[in-house]
Amino acid sequence: MKTTLDIADPLLRDAKKIAAREGTTLRALVEQGLRLVIAAKKRQVPFRLRQVTFAGNGLRPELQGADWNRIVEMIYEGRGGHGE
């Protein structure tokens, strides 16, 4: 299949030099590179966030409906951190 690619000039120059040195074509070199990248991507395991739960009754009553700033204030309360 024919396609057109826009490749940075320095990269194309290097690729042509390597192809000439190895006695191959630019097309073969590009296909080899694509095969390597695709194979590596297929081997990668997608990130999965594992389910983590803790026994308890949820948020403390004073935090129900609180925004993140209020939660941070409570975390640092009495510890010389935020807001003290």
C-alpha positions in Angstrom: 0.0 0.0 0.0 1.3 3.4 -0.8 1.3 6.2 1.7 2.9 9.6 2.2 4.8 10.4 5.4 6.1 13.7 6.7 9.5 12.9 8.3 11.9 15.4 9.9 14.8 16.1 7.5 17.6 15.0 10.0 15.7 11.7 10.7 15.2 11.0 7.0 18.9 11.7 6.3 20.0 9.3 9.0 17.6 6.7 7.9 18.8 6.9 4.3 22.5 6.6 5.4 21.7 3.5 7.5 19.7 1.9 4.7 22.6 2.6 2.2 25.2 1.3 4.7 23.2 -1.9 5.3 22.4 -2.4 1.6 18.6 -2.2 2.1 15.9 0.2 1.1 14.4 3.0 3.1 11.1 1.2 2.8 12.5 -1.9 4.4 14.1 0.1 7.2 10.8 2.0 7.9 8.9 -1.3 7.9 11.4 -2.9 10.3 11.1 0.1 12.7 7.3 0.0 12.6 7.3 -3.8 13.3 9.6 -3.2 16.3 7.4 -0.4 17.8 4.2 -2.3 17.2 5.5 -5.5 18.8 6.7 -3.5 21.8 3.3 -1.8 22.2 1.5 -5.2 21.9 3.6 -6.6 24.8 2.8 -3.7 27.1 0.2 -4.5 29.7 -2.4 -1.7 30.0 -2.5 0.0 33.3 -5.3 -1.2 35.5 -6.2 0.5 38.8 -6.9 -2.2 41.3 -10.0 -2.1 43.4 -9.1 -1.1 47.0 -11.6 -0.8 49.7 -11.3 -0.3 53.5 -13.7 -1.5 56.1 -15.6 1.4 57.7 -18.6 3.6 57.4 -17.4 6.0 54.8 -16.5 9.7 55.4 -16.7 11.1 58.9 -19.9 13.0 59.4 -18.1 16.4 59.5 -16.6 15.7 56.0 -19.9 14.8 54.3 -20.1 17.3 51.5 -16.8 19.0 52.3 -14.6 20.2 49.5 -11.0 19.1 49.1 -9.6 22.3 50.8 -11.6 21.5 54.0 -10.3 17.9 53.9 -6.7 19.1 53.6 -7.2 21.5 56.5 -8.4 18.7 58.7 -5.5 16.5 57.7 -3.0 19.2 58.8 -5.0 20.4 61.8 -2.6 20.7 64.8 0.4 19.7 62.8 1.7 23.2 61.8 0.8 22.7 58.2 -1.8 24.4 56.0 -3.6 27.3 57.6 -1.7 27.3 60.9 
